[in-house]
Amino acid sequence: MGMTRAENEGLKQQRASLEATIADAELRGELAIKDANTKLSKLEAALQQARQDMERQLDNLDNGRNICRLYNHKGIISRIYKELNKQKQTTPLKMEKGHEQTLLEQRHTCGKII
């Protein structure tokens, strides 16, 4: 079975086309891997940053808890709150509402923490 010259040329062109398609696919694959690795590196860096931020926030929370424990142990927050209530009932309150609200929130927060 002999192939004609035209059939042979057709097969050569088909092979060349397939080889070009394969080379193009390999190149796109390599570029996709590089892109994925770049994105992975960025995600890993963001995750590390998030871990550091969370660690810092936990340290701050622990510090706040320690302060609340100290204040509650000494009864400071309760005494200030009671004194404010006495002053509020006997004299016009000189403290702005925002400060009073902050103190109430701190008293409430410290009570929950302990």
Secondary structure, 3 states (H helix, E strand, C coil): CCCCHHHHHHHHHHHHHHHHHHHHHHHHHHHHHHHHHHHHHHHHHHHHHHHHHHHHHHHHHHHHHHHHHHHHHHCHHHHHHHHHHHHHHHCCCCCCHHHHHHHHHHHHHHHHHC
